[in-house]
């Protein structure tokens, strides 16, 4: 297990063994990446906002997803150096709502991500990133790349926490 405080250094996340740092250290690492990129400090949401989201969509945020939004709540409208933008909880929506047909574009993979919610994008929505949520708080919230194309995107990580660890270690690894 990596040492506390050893975040954002090579080797602090071992993809092969899937050793992950504690959540508090992880959010510190994510925040550090954003500071390096000149992304302004974000303010986490209050538990009431999390409860409203969960009630609205009839889902339960897993502990890691909940902790992320309470600690960080995305980058607002800012993108990091790799052109990733992490959405605040108020913007997180189901994939089929994000890929709606209101702009006159028909996305063939619009319904290929059941129970998935977009929480980030790359290069101004060139790719979207979504986690799967259910009513079970013990779920793992796997992360998928949403390509908005003929072929649905692939699973990027088996858990939200692993995805964010990979991002914190090296943002380009989640492309």
C-alpha positions as CSV (number, residue, x, y, z in Angstrom):
1,X,0.0,0.0,0.0
2,X,1.4,3.4,-0.9
3,X,2.4,5.7,2.0
4,X,0.0,8.5,3.0
5,X,1.2,11.6,1.3
6,X,2.9,9.7,-1.5
7,X,0.3,10.7,-4.0
8,X,1.0,11.8,-7.5
9,X,4.3,10.2,-7.7
10,X,5.2,7.3,-10.0
11,X,4.3,4.0,-8.4
12,X,1.7,5.3,-5.9
13,X,-1.0,3.5,-8.0
14,X,-0.2,0.0,-9.2
15,X,-2.6,-0.9,-12.0
16,X,-1.6,-4.6,-12.0
17,X,-2.4,-5.1,-8.3
18,X,-5.1,-2.4,-8.2
19,X,-3.6,-1.1,-5.0
20,X,-5.4,2.2,-4.3
21,X,-4.5,5.0,-1.9
22,X,-7.0,6.0,0.8
23,X,-9.9,8.3,-0.5
24,X,-8.7,11.4,1.3
25,X,-5.3,11.0,-0.3
26,X,-6.9,10.4,-3.6
27,X,-8.9,13.6,-3.6
28,X,-5.8,15.4,-2.5
29,X,-4.0,14.0,-5.6
30,X,-6.9,15.0,-7.9
31,X,-6.9,18.5,-6.4
32,X,-3.1,18.7,-6.9
33,X,-3.5,17.8,-10.6
34,X,-6.0,20.5,-11.0
35,X,-3.8,23.1,-9.2
36,X,-0.9,22.2,-11.6
37,X,-3.2,22.9,-14.5
38,X,-4.4,26.2,-13.1
39,X,-7.9,25.0,-12.4
40,X,-9.5,27.0,-9.6
41,X,-10.3,25.5,-6.3
42,X,-13.6,23.8,-6.2
43,X,-16.0,23.7,-3.3
44,X,-17.6,20.4,-2.4
45,X,-21.4,20.0,-2.2
46,X,-23.3,19.6,1.0
47,X,-24.9,16.2,1.8
48,X,-28.4,17.7,1.0
49,X,-27.4,18.2,-2.6
50,X,-26.2,14.5,-2.8
51,X,-29.5,13.4,-1.3
52,X,-31.5,15.5,-3.8
53,X,-29.5,13.9,-6.7
54,X,-30.1,10.4,-5.3
55,X,-33.8,11.0,-4.8
56,X,-34.3,12.6,-8.2
57,X,-32.7,9.7,-10.1
58,X,-33.6,6.9,-7.5
59,X,-29.9,5.9,-7.2
60,X,-27.4,5.6,-4.3
61,X,-24.0,7.1,-4.7
62,X,-21.3,4.7,-3.6
63,X,-19.1,6.0,-0.8
64,X,-16.2,7.0,-3.1
65,X,-18.4,8.9,-5.5
66,X,-20.2,10.6,-2.6
67,X,-16.8,11.5,-1.0
68,X,-15.6,12.9,-4.3
69,X,-18.5,15.3,-4.7
70,X,-18.5,16.3,-1.1
71,X,-14.7,17.0,-1.3
72,X,-14.2,18.3,-4.8
73,X,-17.4,18.6,-6.9
74,X,-15.6,18.8,-10.3
75,X,-13.7,21.6,-12.1
76,X,-16.7,23.8,-12.9
77,X,-16.2,25.1,-16.5
78,X,-12.4,24.8,-16.3
79,X,-10.4,22.1,-18.2
80,X,-7.1,20.7,-17.1
81,X,-3.9,20.6,-19.2
82,X,-5.2,17.5,-20.9
83,X,-8.5,19.1,-21.7
84,X,-10.6,17.1,-19.2
85,X,-13.5,18.8,-17.4
86,X,-15.1,17.2,-14.4
87,X,-18.7,18.2,-14.0
88,X,-20.2,19.5,-10.8
89,X,-22.9,17.3,-9.3
90,X,-25.6,19.8,-10.5
91,X,-24.6,19.0,-14.2
92,X,-24.3,15.2,-13.8
93,X,-27.1,13.6,-15.9
94,X,-28.0,10.2,-17.5
95,X,-26.1,9.5,-20.8
96,X,-29.4,9.4,-22.8
97,X,-30.3,12.9,-21.6
98,X,-26.8,14.3,-22.5
99,X,-27.0,12.6,-25.9
100,X,-30.5,13.8,-26.6
101,X,-31.6,14.7,-30.1
102,X,-32.4,18.3,-29.5
103,X,-29.5,19.6,-31.5
104,X,-30.7,17.6,-34.6
105,X,-28.0,14.9,-34.1
106,X,-29.0,11.3,-33.7
107,X,-26.5,9.4,-31.5
108,X,-26.8,5.7,-32.3
109,X,-25.3,4.8,-28.9
110,X,-27.6,7.0,-26.9
111,X,-29.2,4.1,-25.0
112,X,-26.1,1.9,-24.9
113,X,-25.2,2.9,-21.4
114,X,-28.1,2.0,-19.1
115,X,-28.0,3.5,-15.7
116,X,-24.9,5.5,-16.6
117,X,-24.4,9.2,-15.6
118,X,-22.0,11.6,-17.3
119,X,-19.6,13.2,-14.9
120,X,-16.7,14.3,-17.1
121,X,-15.8,15.1,-20.6
122,X,-12.7,15.4,-22.7
123,X,-12.0,18.1,-25.3
124,X,-15.3,19.9,-25.0
125,X,-17.5,16.8,-25.2
126,X,-15.5,14.9,-27.8
127,X,-15.6,12.0,-25.3
128,X,-17.8,11.7,-22.3
129,X,-17.1,9.7,-19.1
130,X,-20.0,8.1,-17.2
131,X,-20.3,5.9,-14.1
132,X,-23.0,3.3,-13.7
133,X,-25.3,3.9,-10.7
134,X,-27.9,1.7,-9.1
135,X,-30.0,1.9,-5.9
136,X,-27.3,-0.2,-4.1
137,X,-24.7,2.0,-2.3
138,X,-22.3,-1.0,-2.3
139,X,-22.0,-0.9,-6.1
140,X,-18.6,-0.3,-7.7
141,X,-19.7,2.5,-10.1
142,X,-17.7,1.3,-13.2
143,X,-16.6,4.0,-15.6
144,X,-17.3,4.0,-19.3
145,X,-16.1,6.2,-22.1
146,X,-19.1,7.4,-24.1
147,X,-18.1,8.0,-27.7
148,X,-21.4,9.3,-29.1
149,X,-20.8,7.2,-32.2
150,X,-21.8,4.0,-33.9
151,X,-19.9,1.8,-31.6
152,X,-20.4,2.2,-27.8
153,X,-17.3,3.0,-25.8
154,X,-15.5,0.7,-23.6
155,X,-15.3,0.3,-19.8
156,X,-12.4,2.4,-18.7
157,X,-12.2,1.2,-15.1
158,X,-14.1,-1.3,-12.9
159,X,-14.6,1.4,-10.2
160,X,-14.9,5.1,-10.0
161,X,-12.1,5.1,-7.5
162,X,-9.7,3.3,-9.8
163,X,-10.6,5.7,-12.7
164,X,-9.9,8.7,-10.5
165,X,-6.6,7.1,-9.2
166,X,-5.5,6.6,-12.8
167,X,-6.4,10.2,-13.6
168,X,-4.6,11.5,-10.5
169,X,-1.4,9.5,-11.4
170,X,-1.4,10.4,-15.1
171,X,-4.4,12.2,-16.7
172,X,-3.5,10.9,-20.2
173,X,-3.9,7.3,-19.1
174,X,-7.7,7.7,-19.2
175,X,-7.9,8.7,-22.9
